[in-house]
Amino acid sequence: MVKRKIIRIDEDLCNGCGQCITSCAEGALALIDGKARVVKESFCDGLGACIGECPVGALTIEEREADEFDEKAVKENQDRLKSMASKAHAHSSNGAICCPSAKPESFRREIDSMEAGTGVASESMLEHWPVQLMLVPENAPFLRDKELIVLADCAAVAYANIHREFLHGNAVVMGCPKFDRVDVYKTKLVGMIKNSGIRGISVVHMEVPCCFGLERVVSEAIAESGSTLPYKRYVIGIRGEKKTEI
């Protein structure tokens, strides 16, 4: 061990948003039990690229006894993470979906004329399966010519009118940037934007800090794909109200 600069995480301040993790190119950070933690001291170069990404100021640089920075181990870790992302990307893109319940399906939904204009959905408006972003193939037939709703997991429970307002007539994918790898999300979304034939994207997420990571990964995917697709963002309050439409 040597005395050197290394990242320090204040667990009392950390809200588990995960933004520091995506900005750590070395893969030194991970979410464990809802908190960002240094998974291996030898992966952290101590330069602090992650500090500016923390919305609550939980990250600082301190000088203390720590394992030496291991550039070779970092390279191996980066290759491992890239391999995991690539396998997950290929796994769902090529239709090699191991879970029987993830088989893509489309089905039509009709709205009861008695309900029209009431603003209340008494039945599901979902028109396809699966819905988890990690399971939906990039070129799934049910995506073509549809508005793609990128929906935060919690928003589906919080917003009462989610089906009639967002799901009817649209395709939907769901995810949580706090518990999944957003780099895999971005790779998948870039493929969808380029290959699926969607006509626009809307992100619906909660007002909590970690959920803004979903908006960020969609914005980055649009930019990386070079797309000019129409894009909207909706923020849902923790009490279930729609707070922002951008």
matplotlib code that plots the C-alpha trace (Angstrom):
import matplotlib.pyplot as plt

x = [0.0, 1.1, -0.1, -1.9, -5.0, -8.2, -11.9, -13.9, -17.7, -19.9, -22.5, -24.8, -25.0, -25.0, -28.5, -27.6, -28.3, -25.4, -24.3, -20.7, -20.6, -21.2, -18.5, -15.8, -14.0, -12.0, -15.0, -13.9, -17.4, -20.6, -23.9, -24.0, -27.0, -28.2, -25.0, -22.0, -18.9, -15.3, -15.3, -11.5, -8.9, -6.5, -9.1, -9.3, -6.8, -7.6, -8.2, -11.8, -13.6, -16.7, -16.9, -18.6, -21.3, -22.5, -25.6, -25.4, -21.6, -21.0, -17.7, -14.4, -10.7, -8.7, -5.0, -4.6, -3.0, -4.5, -3.6, -1.6, -3.4, -3.1, -3.4, -3.2, -6.0, -8.1, -7.7, -8.8, -11.8, -12.8, -12.6, -14.7, -17.4, -17.4, -17.8, -20.7, -22.4, -21.8, -23.2, -26.3, -26.7, -26.3, -28.4, -31.5, -30.8, -30.5, -33.6, -31.7, -34.0, -33.7, -36.8, -40.0, -42.0, -39.8, -40.9, -42.0, -45.7, -48.1, -51.8, -54.4, -56.3, -59.7, -61.0, -64.5, -66.5, -68.2, -64.8, -63.7, -62.9, -63.1, -59.4, -59.7, -58.5, -60.4, -58.2, -54.6, -53.5, -50.4, -50.0, -46.9, -44.6, -41.9, -41.6, -38.3, -35.7, -33.1, -35.4, -36.9, -35.1, -33.8, -35.8, -38.9, -41.8, -44.0, -41.7, -42.1, -43.9, -44.6, -43.8, -41.3, -42.1, -39.0, -40.7, -39.0, -40.1, -41.5, -43.4, -45.5, -46.8, -46.9, -48.8, -52.5, -53.2, -50.1, -52.0, -54.4, -52.0, -48.7, -49.3, -52.3, -51.1, -47.4, -44.5, -43.0, -39.7, -39.1, -36.0, -34.2, -30.9, -30.2, -30.1, -29.1, -26.0, -26.9, -24.1, -26.0, -29.2, -27.5, -26.2, -29.7, -31.4, -28.9, -29.8, -33.5, -33.2, -31.2, -33.0, -36.5, -38.3, -39.7, -41.1, -40.3, -39.2, -40.8, -39.1, -41.3, -39.4, -39.7, -38.6, -36.0, -32.3, -31.5, -34.3, -32.8, -30.2, -32.8, -33.3, -29.6, -29.0, -31.8, -30.4, -27.0, -28.4, -30.2, -27.0, -24.8, -27.2, -27.2, -31.0, -33.4, -36.4, -38.9, -38.1, -40.2, -39.6, -42.2, -41.4, -43.7, -43.8, -43.5, -47.1, -48.2, -48.7, -47.3, -45.0, -43.1, -43.5, -40.5]
y = [0.0, 3.6, 7.0, 8.6, 10.4, 8.4, 9.0, 9.2, 8.6, 10.1, 7.3, 9.6, 12.1, 9.5, 9.0, 6.2, 8.0, 6.2, 9.2, 8.9, 5.3, 6.1, 8.8, 6.4, 5.1, 2.7, 0.9, 1.6, 2.4, 0.4, 0.6, -1.7, -1.8, 1.4, 3.4, 4.2, 2.4, 1.9, -1.7, -1.9, 0.7, -0.3, 0.7, 4.3, 6.7, 9.4, 12.1, 12.6, 12.7, 11.4, 14.2, 16.7, 14.2, 13.9, 16.0, 16.0, 16.5, 13.1, 12.6, 14.1, 13.3, 12.4, 11.4, 8.1, 4.7, 2.7, 0.0, 1.3, 2.2, -0.8, 0.2, -3.4, -4.5, -1.5, -2.4, -6.0, -4.6, -2.3, -5.2, -7.3, -4.6, -4.0, -7.7, -7.9, -5.0, -6.5, -9.9, -8.3, -6.2, -9.2, -11.4, -9.3, -8.0, -11.4, -12.8, -15.1, -14.5, -17.2, -16.3, -17.8, -14.8, -12.4, -13.7, -10.6, -10.3, -7.7, -7.3, -4.7, -2.7, -1.2, 1.6, 1.2, 4.1, 4.6, 5.5, 7.9, 11.3, 10.3, 10.3, 7.1, 3.7, 0.7, -1.8, -2.1, -0.1, -2.1, -3.3, -5.6, -7.8, -7.7, -4.2, -4.3, -2.4, -5.1, -7.7, -5.8, -6.5, -3.4, -4.2, -5.6, -5.3, -3.6, -0.6, 0.4, 3.7, 4.0, 6.7, 5.0, 5.7, 5.2, 4.7, 4.7, 1.6, 3.7, 6.1, 3.2, 2.9, 6.5, 8.1, 6.9, 7.8, 6.2, 3.8, 6.2, 9.1, 7.3, 3.7, 3.7, 3.6, 3.7, 1.3, 1.2, 0.1, 0.3, 0.5, 1.8, 3.7, 3.0, -0.7, -1.4, -0.5, 2.7, 2.0, -1.1, 1.0, 3.5, 0.8, -0.7, 2.7, 3.7, 0.4, 1.1, 4.6, 3.4, 0.1, 0.0, 2.7, 4.5, 8.0, 9.7, 9.3, 10.4, 9.8, 9.6, 9.5, 10.4, 13.6, 11.9, 12.4, 8.9, 8.9, 11.8, 9.3, 7.8, 11.2, 11.6, 8.2, 8.8, 12.2, 10.7, 7.9, 10.3, 12.4, 9.4, 8.0, 11.4, 11.3, 14.2, 12.3, 14.4, 14.1, 14.9, 14.5, 14.2, 14.4, 12.7, 13.8, 11.3, 12.0, 10.9, 14.3, 15.2, 18.1, 18.9, 18.5, 19.5]
z = [0.0, -0.6, 0.5, -2.4, -3.5, -3.8, -4.0, -0.8, -0.6, 2.1, 2.5, 4.6, 1.6, -1.2, -2.6, -4.9, -8.2, -9.9, -11.9, -10.6, -11.8, -15.4, -15.3, -13.9, -17.0, -14.8, -13.4, -9.8, -8.5, -8.2, -6.5, -3.5, -1.2, -2.7, -2.2, -4.5, -3.3, -4.4, -5.5, -5.7, -4.6, -7.3, -10.0, -8.7, -10.2, -7.7, -10.4, -9.4, -12.8, -11.0, -8.5, -10.8, -11.6, -8.0, -7.5, -3.6, -3.1, -1.6, -3.4, -2.5, -2.9, 0.1, 0.6, 2.6, 2.6, -0.3, -2.8, -5.8, -9.0, -11.3, -14.9, -16.2, -13.8, -14.9, -18.5, -17.8, -15.8, -18.7, -21.2, -18.9, -18.6, -22.3, -22.9, -20.5, -22.2, -25.7, -24.6, -23.2, -26.3, -28.6, -26.4, -26.8, -30.3, -32.0, -30.5, -28.2, -25.3, -22.7, -20.7, -22.3, -21.1, -23.0, -26.5, -28.5, -29.1, -30.5, -29.7, -30.6, -27.9, -28.4, -26.2, -24.9, -26.5, -23.1, -21.7, -24.4, -23.0, -19.4, -18.8, -16.9, -18.3, -16.9, -18.9, -20.0, -23.0, -23.5, -27.1, -27.0, -24.9, -23.5, -22.0, -20.1, -22.1, -21.7, -23.3, -26.2, -29.5, -31.3, -34.4, -32.8, -35.3, -32.7, -32.6, -36.2, -36.8, -33.1, -30.5, -28.1, -24.5, -22.3, -18.9, -15.5, -13.5, -10.6, -12.9, -14.1, -10.5, -9.5, -12.4, -12.4, -16.0, -17.5, -19.7, -21.5, -21.7, -22.7, -23.6, -25.9, -29.5, -28.5, -27.8, -24.3, -22.8, -19.1, -17.0, -13.9, -14.2, -10.5, -10.7, -14.3, -16.3, -18.3, -20.8, -21.8, -22.0, -24.3, -26.6, -26.9, -27.4, -30.1, -31.9, -31.6, -32.9, -35.9, -36.7, -35.4, -37.4, -34.4, -35.1, -31.8, -28.2, -24.9, -21.6, -18.5, -15.2, -11.5, -10.0, -7.8, -8.7, -9.7, -12.2, -14.2, -15.3, -17.7, -19.4, -19.7, -21.3, -23.8, -24.7, -25.2, -27.3, -29.6, -30.0, -30.6, -33.3, -35.1, -35.0, -35.4, -33.9, -32.0, -28.3, -25.2, -21.5, -18.7, -14.9, -12.4, -8.8, -6.0, -5.1, -8.6, -10.3, -13.7, -12.8, -16.0, -19.7, -21.9]

ax = plt.figure().add_subplot(projection="3d")
ax.plot(x, y, z, "-o")
ax.set_aspect("equal")
plt.show()
